[in-house]
Amino acid sequence: MSIAHVVTFTFTPTTSSETIAALSRALDTVSDFCTGIESYRHGPDLHLRPGTADYAVTAVFRDQQALTDYLNDRHHQRVNTEFAACVAAKSSVQFPVS
């Protein structure tokens, strides 16, 4: 069973557009190193509605082990550490995809 993994971020007010661009590049790198990813997309919010988060990552993994491998991957952990200071809030959800 495939698993969807969706993460949203709200940035601190001082987060620059350069930092967000660097996060995007770093996330591209993470997906390059992880196997078991069926789909991987991310990007900044378009601000079409009020009250949304600033950025989202959505991925579909082959199975729970592929998701676990991604979450524990050193590249993924590096991105989490490197950009933690600019994240004011983070939320995630996982659900089955048939």
N, C-alpha and C positions, 0 to 999 in steps of 0.2 A: 504494500500500500504506500503510495506517495504521500508526502507530508508537506503542506504549505507552511511557511514560516514568514510572518509579517512583523516588521519592527518599525515603530515610528519614533522620531526624535523631535524634541523641542530644544532649540539652541538657547544659550544665554544671550542676553541683549548685545553683548560686545563681540559676538562671533562674526568674523568678517567673511565676505564672499570668497576671498582667497582660501580661507580655512575650509569652507564648504566644498570648494573645488578640489582641494587636497584630499578631503574625505572621499569624494567621488572617485578620485584616482586610486586611492588606497583600497576602496571596496572592489574596484575592478581587479586589482591585483589578488585580493583574497579569492575571488571566484576563479581566477586562473589556476590557483594551486589546489583547489578542492575537487575531489571526484564525487560523483553521485548527485551532481546538481543537474536537474532537468530544465530549470528556468531560473534566471537571476536578473532582477531589474531593481534599479534604485534611482532616486533623484529628489530634487527639492520640490516642495509643494508649489502649486501654481497660484495659490491664494484666490481660488474661485469662490470659496465659501469662508465665512468667519469661523473662528474657533478650531482650526485644524492645526496639526503638527507642522513642523518646518521641513521634515525630510522623512522618506520612507525607504525601506528595503523590503522587497518581496521575493521569496525564493521558493521553489518547489524542489524537494529532495526525493531521490529514488525510494528511500525508506528511512526508518528511524536511525539506523546506524550511520547513514550518510549525513543526517542532520547533526547527530552527536559528533561525528568527525569534524564537521564544519565548525561547530561551536567550540571545540577543543583545539582546533588548528592554531598553530603558533602565529600565523599571519593574521588570522581573525583576532586573536588575543592582543596582538600588537596594535591593531587598529583601535580596539576597545580602549587600550591604555593611552595611546597617543591622542585620542580625541575626547577622552572622558571629561576634561576640564571645560569643554565648550557645550556639553550636554546638560541642560537643566532638567529634562524629564525624558524618560524612555519607557516604551510599552511594547510588549510583544505578545503574539498569539500564534499557536500552532493548531492546524486542523487537517483532517484527512482529505485527500483529493483522490477521487475515483477516476 
